[in-house]
Every structure is written in C-alpha cells, then in structure tokens.
Amino acid sequence: MKTSITKDKAVHTVFGIVPSRRLGQSLGISPIPKKTCNYSCIYCQLGRTQKFTKNRSLFFPITRIIQELKEYLSSISEAQYDIITIVGDGEPTLYEGLGELINQIKSIQKKPVAVISNGSLMANKQVRQDLSLADVVLLNFDSWDEESFKKINRPLKLINFKKRYEGYLKFREEFSGILYLEVMLVKGINDKEEQVSKIAKLIEKIHPNVVFVNVPVRPPAESWVKIPDQENIDKAREILNARRMDYLPAGDFSSLEKNPIEAIIDIIGRHPMREEDIETFLHGRIINNPDRIKELKEQIISELRAISKVKEISYGSTRFFRLV
Ligand code: SF4
C-alpha cells in the first residue's frame, strides 16, 4: 500500500453536520487532502483541481480519522445525524484505505455509511470491492461518450469513458446496497434533449435505485458554466425519470470548532456558504436571540471579508463565501 501521509494535524478529516440534498443530515469524512482529484470538472464548487493524481494513497492514517470520528461522536447525540458520508474535498476513492475505513466506521456506530464518488476508478476491481462495503453509493454520470466526458469532467488521460462505464455495470451486479446516480446538467453543454436521451440510455442499463438531476447552484470552477433553463431541467428530469436537486435548502451547518468564525471557516473550506446559511448556522448555536444573531452575523461577515483566503463570490442572485 502506497503511503503519502499528510502531516498537517490542523486539517480535520471529520466535518459536518451538513444537510445533504440527497442523504439527510450528513456527518462528513474527507480522507483526502483539499482539492485532490483525478477530474477537474467545469462545474466543481471547489474551483479547478490543484492536485491531480492518478494514484490511490493512504493520505491520512485510518487510526487518525477514526480517532477524530470518535471524538466528534462523543460530542453529539445519535439523533443529530442520519448517515456518515465519505466525501472528499476531491475524489474519496483515491484513499487507498477506503474499504478498511468503511469497516471501522461501521464497527463504532450504527448509522449507514455512504460514499460520494465521481466514479472515475470503477474499472478497478479493488475500488469496487471497497465501495461494496458501503450502504449507499452515489456516482456521477454527466456524459454519454469520451468527448463529452473530457469536456465536462476533464479527467486525467488514463481514465477512459468506456472502461469506467463497464465498471459501473459490474458494480451494479456486485453491489447489493443503494446506488444513486447524479447527472449534473450544464447549460449548452449536456442539457439538450438528444444529449440527455443518450445519457438516459446508458443509465438504464446500470439500474440505479434513484437518478438525481442536479444543476450548478454553487459558484463553479469555470465562470461560463450556467444553470440550464427550467424547461430543459424539467425535460431532462422526465427523460431520466429523476429527482430534481436544483435548490439549496436552509440547513443546520455545524462544526467541531467552538468559536463561530473558526467554525464557519472550517465549513467554507469544504462547502461554500450563503449569508443565510451563516444565519441558520448561528440559529443552531444561539437560542432565541434574533438581535444577537444579527449582530454576530454582521461581525462574522466583516471578519470573513478581512481574511485574504476567503473569497466572496456572486453567483446568480446569491452571494457565497468560500475558502480558497
Ligand atoms: S466536482 Fe468532484 S470530481 Fe469533479 S473536480 Fe470537483 S471534486 Fe473532482
């Protein structure tokens, strides 16, 4: 097993609880360093990929991740989360200890384990075996051939559309858990009826439990990426017999950090937050004191604006804060 351990103890591998549009209240685990991926999707909310890698590595020791998880679990009640989700600041199947990590998470708590993956390594038997240990697997499926795959997901050269697709088909045969597929629609790129129909034809053979149609609601890596017209989203949903995700719920963002500003920085390192998300987050911490929440929100926003690594991004009619 190749080891490439990240030494930075300040990096948290456990985060949340984040309201997931697909999975409920999700306690997140990120076993890979920030923005480490084998794709550089045009719509990625983390920006362009900074660390391209084709190798699976043990970026953090499993013992460290499990220790952080135990500490987190001891600070919350079981009712506060629905699922533990292994999701990266990049691609989680690049973590070589994925199978063992899933086993250990299951041995210390009872809630289901999900993995959200871009599906890039589905041709690899070991990756499929690792993913088979999860209860829920969510894979991305935005394209219909090699050309559209390269245009949308911009994978490393060695990742081949056909082999990846064959890996999806094998995985469905091997995996008895819940399989979700997510199609991210981008205006003018993959939202035309004939394009969506080609995607649907391929997806049909995989037999996922549910297909989700998503749109880039958060600021994307490329500024020219746009949300499709509602008519096209509705049509795509009909063709794919899919559930729609083109909204952002108000949610209960939380973090291990005690100080609210540190907690928000912790969250926006992984997940862009809107102003109203900050307010919702404060509601979760300060009970019934609207004046104090308003005051603290303004103070936090002005502190965020003073931090050079925090970027304020206007996207559509909404402003987001993201750590770069
Ligand atoms: S969207 Fe996911 S798969 Fe695509 S570049 Fe970002 S982290 Fe990687």
Boltz pocket constraint, residues with backbone or C-beta under 6 A from the ligand:
constraints:
  - pocket:
      binder: B
      contacts: [[A, 36], [A, 37], [A, 38], [A, 39], [A, 40], [A, 41], [A, 43], [A, 44], [A, 45], [A, 46], [A, 47], [A, 49], [A, 88], [A, 89], [A, 90], [A, 91], [A, 118], [A, 153]]
      max_distance: 6.0
